[in-house]
Amino acid sequence: MNSDTRTESGGTLSTGARGAETGAVSETNAALKLWVVLARAQAAVARHAEADVARHGLTLAEFGILEALFHRGPLLLGDLQRKILVSSGGVTYLVDRLEARGLVERRACPGDRRARFAALTSEGESFVARIFPEHEIAIRRALGGLTTAEQLRVAGALKRLGTVAAALPISSDGS
Protein backbone atom coordinates (compact mmCIF):
# COMPACT_ATOMS: atom_id res chain seq x y z
CA MET A 1 0.00 0.00 0.00
CA ASN A 2 1.77 3.14 -1.23
CA SER A 3 0.72 6.67 -0.49
CA ASP A 4 1.69 9.34 -2.99
CA THR A 5 1.91 12.99 -2.06
CA ARG A 6 1.92 15.92 -4.46
CA THR A 7 4.71 18.45 -3.66
CA GLU A 8 4.52 22.23 -3.99
CA SER A 9 6.56 21.98 -7.19
CA GLY A 10 4.08 19.51 -8.65
CA GLY A 11 6.23 16.37 -8.24
CA THR A 12 5.06 13.20 -6.57
CA LEU A 13 6.73 11.73 -3.50
CA SER A 14 6.13 8.07 -2.76
CA THR A 15 6.51 6.14 0.47
CA GLY A 16 5.62 2.61 1.33
CA ALA A 17 3.06 1.61 3.91
CA ARG A 18 5.43 2.28 6.81
CA GLY A 19 7.00 5.44 5.40
CA ALA A 20 10.08 3.71 3.96
CA GLU A 21 11.59 5.25 0.87
CA THR A 22 10.46 3.75 -2.42
CA GLY A 23 12.68 5.69 -4.79
CA ALA A 24 11.66 9.16 -3.66
CA VAL A 25 11.70 10.86 -0.27
CA SER A 26 8.54 12.18 1.35
CA GLU A 27 8.48 15.67 2.84
CA THR A 28 8.37 14.14 6.33
CA ASN A 29 11.29 11.83 5.60
CA ALA A 30 13.26 14.71 4.06
CA ALA A 31 12.78 16.81 7.21
CA LEU A 32 13.79 13.91 9.48
CA LYS A 33 16.78 13.09 7.28
CA LEU A 34 17.90 16.73 7.37
CA TRP A 35 17.57 16.81 11.17
CA VAL A 36 19.75 13.71 11.56
CA VAL A 37 22.34 14.83 8.99
CA LEU A 38 22.48 18.32 10.53
CA ALA A 39 22.95 16.92 14.05
CA ARG A 40 25.68 14.52 12.91
CA ALA A 41 27.50 17.17 10.91
CA GLN A 42 27.38 19.60 13.85
CA ALA A 43 28.71 16.94 16.21
CA ALA A 44 31.55 16.02 13.84
CA VAL A 45 32.65 19.64 13.38
CA ALA A 46 32.20 20.37 17.10
CA ARG A 47 34.64 17.57 17.96
CA HIS A 48 37.32 19.39 15.95
CA ALA A 49 36.48 22.73 17.57
CA GLU A 50 36.45 21.20 21.07
CA ALA A 51 39.81 19.49 20.53
CA ASP A 52 41.35 22.72 19.28
CA VAL A 53 40.23 24.88 22.22
CA ALA A 54 40.99 22.11 24.74
CA ARG A 55 44.66 22.47 23.77
CA HIS A 56 44.45 25.86 25.49
CA GLY A 57 42.56 24.61 28.55
CA LEU A 58 39.21 26.00 27.37
CA THR A 59 35.73 24.67 26.75
CA LEU A 60 33.83 25.69 23.62
CA ALA A 61 31.59 27.94 25.72
CA GLU A 62 34.60 29.67 27.30
CA PHE A 63 36.16 30.12 23.88
CA GLY A 64 32.83 31.48 22.62
CA ILE A 65 32.93 34.19 25.28
CA LEU A 66 36.53 35.08 24.48
CA GLU A 67 35.82 35.16 20.75
CA ALA A 68 32.71 37.33 21.17
CA LEU A 69 34.56 39.83 23.36
CA PHE A 70 37.54 39.82 20.99
CA HIS A 71 35.41 40.63 17.95
CA ARG A 72 32.65 42.74 19.57
CA GLY A 73 34.41 44.42 22.47
CA PRO A 74 32.91 44.62 25.98
CA LEU A 75 29.39 43.20 26.20
CA LEU A 76 26.71 43.27 28.86
CA LEU A 77 26.45 39.84 30.46
CA GLY A 78 22.89 39.44 29.13
CA ASP A 79 23.99 40.24 25.58
CA LEU A 80 26.91 37.83 25.94
CA GLN A 81 24.53 35.15 27.20
CA ARG A 82 22.31 35.50 24.12
CA LYS A 83 25.31 35.59 21.78
CA ILE A 84 26.79 32.30 23.00
CA LEU A 85 23.46 30.60 23.78
CA VAL A 86 23.88 29.74 27.46
CA SER A 87 21.71 30.43 30.49
CA SER A 88 22.24 33.52 32.64
CA GLY A 89 23.71 31.32 35.38
CA GLY A 90 25.91 29.66 32.78
CA VAL A 91 27.38 32.91 31.53
CA THR A 92 28.08 34.02 35.12
CA TYR A 93 29.89 30.74 35.81
CA LEU A 94 31.89 30.95 32.58
CA VAL A 95 32.88 34.58 33.15
CA ASP A 96 33.92 33.68 36.73
CA ARG A 97 36.21 30.95 35.34
CA LEU A 98 37.74 33.24 32.73
CA GLU A 99 38.11 36.01 35.29
CA ALA A 100 39.99 33.62 37.60
CA ARG A 101 42.41 32.96 34.73
CA GLY A 102 42.97 36.69 34.24
CA LEU A 103 41.48 36.68 30.73
CA VAL A 104 38.21 38.54 31.39
CA GLU A 105 37.12 41.27 33.77
CA ARG A 106 33.77 42.66 34.81
CA ARG A 107 33.13 46.37 34.46
CA ALA A 108 30.33 48.49 35.84
CA CYS A 109 27.66 49.76 33.48
CA PRO A 110 27.43 53.55 33.82
CA GLY A 111 23.72 53.62 32.93
CA ASP A 112 22.59 50.75 35.18
CA ARG A 113 24.19 49.90 38.51
CA ARG A 114 22.80 46.36 38.36
CA ALA A 115 24.26 45.55 34.94
CA ARG A 116 27.84 44.45 34.30
CA PHE A 117 29.99 44.34 31.21
CA ALA A 118 32.41 41.53 30.48
CA ALA A 119 35.62 42.66 28.77
CA LEU A 120 38.90 41.07 27.82
CA THR A 121 41.88 41.99 29.95
CA SER A 122 45.07 42.89 28.11
CA GLU A 123 46.25 39.33 28.83
CA GLY A 124 42.97 37.99 27.42
CA GLU A 125 43.29 40.17 24.33
CA SER A 126 46.78 38.88 23.52
CA PHE A 127 45.76 35.28 24.36
CA VAL A 128 42.84 35.33 21.91
CA ALA A 129 44.88 37.15 19.26
CA ARG A 130 47.42 34.34 19.50
CA ILE A 131 45.04 31.33 19.48
CA PHE A 132 42.24 32.56 17.20
CA PRO A 133 44.14 32.16 13.90
CA GLU A 134 44.93 28.52 14.80
CA HIS A 135 41.28 27.94 15.69
CA GLU A 136 40.16 29.43 12.40
CA ILE A 137 42.43 26.98 10.56
CA ALA A 138 41.00 24.04 12.55
CA ILE A 139 37.44 25.06 11.68
CA ARG A 140 38.29 25.67 8.03
CA ARG A 141 39.86 22.19 7.93
CA ALA A 142 36.79 20.58 9.55
CA LEU A 143 34.50 22.29 7.02
CA GLY A 144 36.79 21.53 4.10
CA GLY A 145 34.36 18.98 2.67
CA LEU A 146 32.52 21.93 1.11
CA THR A 147 33.87 24.61 -1.19
CA THR A 148 33.74 28.22 -0.01
CA ALA A 149 30.74 28.85 -2.28
CA GLU A 150 28.96 25.79 -0.85
CA GLN A 151 29.74 26.90 2.70
CA LEU A 152 28.16 30.30 1.99
CA ARG A 153 25.06 28.72 0.42
CA VAL A 154 24.64 26.29 3.33
CA ALA A 155 25.17 29.11 5.85
CA GLY A 156 22.44 31.15 4.16
CA ALA A 157 20.04 28.20 4.08
CA LEU A 158 20.72 27.33 7.74
CA LYS A 159 20.26 30.96 8.79
CA ARG A 160 16.88 31.00 7.05
CA LEU A 161 16.01 27.63 8.64
CA GLY A 162 16.93 28.90 12.11
CA THR A 163 15.06 32.17 11.68
CA VAL A 164 11.86 30.41 10.60
CA ALA A 165 12.14 27.74 13.32
CA ALA A 166 12.75 30.42 15.98
CA ALA A 167 9.61 32.29 14.89
CA LEU A 168 7.37 29.23 15.15
CA PRO A 169 5.43 28.69 18.37
CA ILE A 170 6.70 25.73 20.37
CA SER A 171 4.16 22.92 20.26
CA SER A 172 3.85 20.35 23.03
CA ASP A 173 1.38 18.18 21.13
CA GLY A 174 3.73 17.17 18.30
CA SER A 175 2.06 19.29 15.61
C-alpha positions as CSV (number, residue, x, y, z in Angstrom):
1,M,0.0,0.0,0.0
2,N,1.8,3.1,-1.2
3,S,0.7,6.7,-0.5
4,D,1.7,9.3,-3.0
5,T,1.9,13.0,-2.1
6,R,1.9,15.9,-4.5
7,T,4.7,18.4,-3.7
8,E,4.5,22.2,-4.0
9,S,6.6,22.0,-7.2
10,G,4.1,19.5,-8.6
11,G,6.2,16.4,-8.2
12,T,5.1,13.2,-6.6
13,L,6.7,11.7,-3.5
14,S,6.1,8.1,-2.8
15,T,6.5,6.1,0.5
16,G,5.6,2.6,1.3
17,A,3.1,1.6,3.9
18,R,5.4,2.3,6.8
19,G,7.0,5.4,5.4
20,A,10.1,3.7,4.0
21,E,11.6,5.3,0.9
22,T,10.5,3.7,-2.4
23,G,12.7,5.7,-4.8
24,A,11.7,9.2,-3.7
25,V,11.7,10.9,-0.3
26,S,8.5,12.2,1.4
27,E,8.5,15.7,2.8
28,T,8.4,14.1,6.3
29,N,11.3,11.8,5.6
30,A,13.3,14.7,4.1
31,A,12.8,16.8,7.2
32,L,13.8,13.9,9.5
33,K,16.8,13.1,7.3
34,L,17.9,16.7,7.4
35,W,17.6,16.8,11.2
36,V,19.8,13.7,11.6
37,V,22.3,14.8,9.0
38,L,22.5,18.3,10.5
39,A,23.0,16.9,14.0
40,R,25.7,14.5,12.9
41,A,27.5,17.2,10.9
42,Q,27.4,19.6,13.8
43,A,28.7,16.9,16.2
44,A,31.6,16.0,13.8
45,V,32.6,19.6,13.4
46,A,32.2,20.4,17.1
47,R,34.6,17.6,18.0
48,H,37.3,19.4,16.0
49,A,36.5,22.7,17.6
50,E,36.4,21.2,21.1
51,A,39.8,19.5,20.5
52,D,41.3,22.7,19.3
53,V,40.2,24.9,22.2
54,A,41.0,22.1,24.7
55,R,44.7,22.5,23.8
56,H,44.4,25.9,25.5
57,G,42.6,24.6,28.6
58,L,39.2,26.0,27.4
59,T,35.7,24.7,26.7
60,L,33.8,25.7,23.6
61,A,31.6,27.9,25.7
62,E,34.6,29.7,27.3
63,F,36.2,30.1,23.9
64,G,32.8,31.5,22.6
65,I,32.9,34.2,25.3
66,L,36.5,35.1,24.5
67,E,35.8,35.2,20.7
68,A,32.7,37.3,21.2
69,L,34.6,39.8,23.4
70,F,37.5,39.8,21.0
71,H,35.4,40.6,18.0
72,R,32.7,42.7,19.6
73,G,34.4,44.4,22.5
74,P,32.9,44.6,26.0
75,L,29.4,43.2,26.2
76,L,26.7,43.3,28.9
77,L,26.5,39.8,30.5
78,G,22.9,39.4,29.1
79,D,24.0,40.2,25.6
80,L,26.9,37.8,25.9
81,Q,24.5,35.1,27.2
82,R,22.3,35.5,24.1
83,K,25.3,35.6,21.8
84,I,26.8,32.3,23.0
85,L,23.5,30.6,23.8
86,V,23.9,29.7,27.5
87,S,21.7,30.4,30.5
88,S,22.2,33.5,32.6
89,G,23.7,31.3,35.4
90,G,25.9,29.7,32.8
91,V,27.4,32.9,31.5
92,T,28.1,34.0,35.1
93,Y,29.9,30.7,35.8
94,L,31.9,31.0,32.6
95,V,32.9,34.6,33.2
96,D,33.9,33.7,36.7
97,R,36.2,31.0,35.3
98,L,37.7,33.2,32.7
99,E,38.1,36.0,35.3
100,A,40.0,33.6,37.6
101,R,42.4,33.0,34.7
102,G,43.0,36.7,34.2
103,L,41.5,36.7,30.7
104,V,38.2,38.5,31.4
105,E,37.1,41.3,33.8
106,R,33.8,42.7,34.8
107,R,33.1,46.4,34.5
108,A,30.3,48.5,35.8
109,C,27.7,49.8,33.5
110,P,27.4,53.6,33.8
111,G,23.7,53.6,32.9
112,D,22.6,50.8,35.2
113,R,24.2,49.9,38.5
114,R,22.8,46.4,38.4
115,A,24.3,45.5,34.9
116,R,27.8,44.4,34.3
117,F,30.0,44.3,31.2
118,A,32.4,41.5,30.5
119,A,35.6,42.7,28.8
120,L,38.9,41.1,27.8
121,T,41.9,42.0,30.0
122,S,45.1,42.9,28.1
123,E,46.2,39.3,28.8
124,G,43.0,38.0,27.4
125,E,43.3,40.2,24.3
126,S,46.8,38.9,23.5
127,F,45.8,35.3,24.4
128,V,42.8,35.3,21.9
129,A,44.9,37.2,19.3
130,R,47.4,34.3,19.5
131,I,45.0,31.3,19.5
132,F,42.2,32.6,17.2
133,P,44.1,32.2,13.9
134,E,44.9,28.5,14.8
135,H,41.3,27.9,15.7
136,E,40.2,29.4,12.4
137,I,42.4,27.0,10.6
138,A,41.0,24.0,12.5
139,I,37.4,25.1,11.7
140,R,38.3,25.7,8.0
141,R,39.9,22.2,7.9
142,A,36.8,20.6,9.5
143,L,34.5,22.3,7.0
144,G,36.8,21.5,4.1
145,G,34.4,19.0,2.7
146,L,32.5,21.9,1.1
147,T,33.9,24.6,-1.2
148,T,33.7,28.2,0.0
149,A,30.7,28.8,-2.3
150,E,29.0,25.8,-0.8
151,Q,29.7,26.9,2.7
152,L,28.2,30.3,2.0
153,R,25.1,28.7,0.4
154,V,24.6,26.3,3.3
155,A,25.2,29.1,5.9
156,G,22.4,31.1,4.2
157,A,20.0,28.2,4.1
158,L,20.7,27.3,7.7
159,K,20.3,31.0,8.8
160,R,16.9,31.0,7.1
161,L,16.0,27.6,8.6
162,G,16.9,28.9,12.1
163,T,15.1,32.2,11.7
164,V,11.9,30.4,10.6
165,A,12.1,27.7,13.3
166,A,12.7,30.4,16.0
167,A,9.6,32.3,14.9
168,L,7.4,29.2,15.2
169,P,5.4,28.7,18.4
170,I,6.7,25.7,20.4
171,S,4.2,22.9,20.3
172,S,3.9,20.4,23.0
173,D,1.4,18.2,21.1
174,G,3.7,17.2,18.3
175,S,2.1,19.3,15.6
